[in-house]
C-alpha cells in the first residue's frame, strides 16, 4: 500500500485483496462490500467508492438518501434494481445514476455472484447540501 498525506486526504495505491469484505447495515444474505476509496482508506468525506459482491438472494433493503447521489455499475451477474416503484434487471455493463430522494434497493436474482461498483457522494447523508 502506498499512501501520501496531503492535508487530511491520503493518496492511495492498493491491492483489493488487502481490504476486508464487510456486510454494512441494511445489507443481508451475503451482500458484501469493500471500501476501495473513502473515509477509511483515503480520509475523503466527499466520495465513497466500493466494490460489492452479493451472493444469490442477497440484497440491500429499500432506502432513500436525502442528499447523497450514487452510481452503480454492474461487472458480473444479474440483479433486480428497484427505483421507486419501477424494477430494472441489471446485467454486466449496465449502470444507473440514483439522485437524492429516489427509493431504491438491489437484489441478486441470478444463480451466481452479482459484482458491481458503487460510487456515493458525499459520504454522509447528514451533511448539509451545498
N, C-alpha and C positions, 0 to 999 in steps of 0.2 A: 504494500500500500504506500503510495506517495501522497503526502499532504503538505500543503504550504499555507500558512496562516496569513491572511490579509484582512485586517480589521477583525471582525468576528466570523468571517467566512473562511472556509478552508478549501483550497484546491484539492481535488481528489482524483486519483487514478487507482482503480481497484479491480480485483478479480471477484466475480459474482459468487464464486464458491466459498469465499471467506465470510460472506454475510449470512446471518441466520434466517431461516424461514420463520415467520410469525403468523399467528392467527389473531387478527385485530378484532376489537369489539364489533359486534354486529355481523361477523363473518362466521359461517357454520359449515360443518361437514367436511372439513379439509380444504377450506378456502384460505390458502396461504399466500403471503406476500413477502418480498424482500425490499427494504428501503435502499434503493440504489443511490439516490441523491436527495437529501432532505435534511431536516433539523439534526438528526442523529449522526449523519455522515459528513455533512458539509457546514452545518450551522445555519443553513438557509431558513428563513421564515417566509419566503416568497414562493418556494416551489417544493413539492414532494413528488419524486419520480420513483415508481415502483414497478417491479415485475411480479405478476401474480400467477399462481397455478391453482386451479380449482379441480379437485377430484370430481368424478361423475356425481351428480346430485348436489354438490357443494354450491353455496350461494352467499351473497351479501343481501341482508334484509333490505326491504324498501326503505329509503330515506330521502331526505331533501336537504340541500345546502342553502344557506341564506346568502352567502357572498362567494363561496368557492365555485370555481369553474373546473371542469375535468375533461380530459381526453382519454378515451380507451382505444387501444389498437390491438387487435387480435393477431397473435402469431401462430397458434396451433389450436385445433379442436373446434368445438362449436358450443354456443350458449345462447340462451334467450335473455335479451336485454329488454327490460320494461321501462318505458319512458312515459310518465303519467299513465294513461290508460292504453297505450299502444305497445305492442310486442314486436320485437325485431330479432330475427335469427342472425346471429353474428358468426362469421367464419373467417379464416385467415385472410388478412389484408383489409378486412372491414374495420372501419373506425367511426367514432362518434364524438362530437363535442357536446357536453352537457352544461348548459348555462345554469346559474343560480335559480332556485325556485322550481326546478323540474324534479318530480318524484322519480326515483329510479332504483332498480335492483338488477342483479345479474346472476344467472343460474347456469351451471354446466348441465346441458341437456343431452350431451353426447356420451359415447362409451369410453372415450379416452380423456386425458387431461386437457383442460381449457387453459391456455397460456396467453397472457396479454400484458401489455404495458399500460400504466395509468400515470397520467400527469395531473396533479392537483395544484391549483394556485388560488389564493395564498394557502399556506399550510394550515392555518387555523380558520375555522368558520366563524370565530368570535371576533376577529379583527374588524375594525370599522372600515366600511367601504370608502375608497378614496374618491 
